[in-house]
């Protein structure tokens, strides 16, 4: 969930974001087996986590360069 630590940017859980996006696309994906659904969910969560980590690194770098 969101973090209100001074000097830090608010953060959202990448897993929550990924699941919300997957829910938005579920109908468009059509019928999936349980295995397909699980693999897609894992892929989307993994991708959201990587993007979140990269975004955090960029934001931290921007903060450090401001000083």
Buried (B, 14 or more C-beta within 10 A) or exposed (E): EEEEEEEEEEBEBBBEBBBEBBEEEEEEEEEEEEEEBEEBBEEBBEEBBEEBEEEEEEEEEEEEEEE
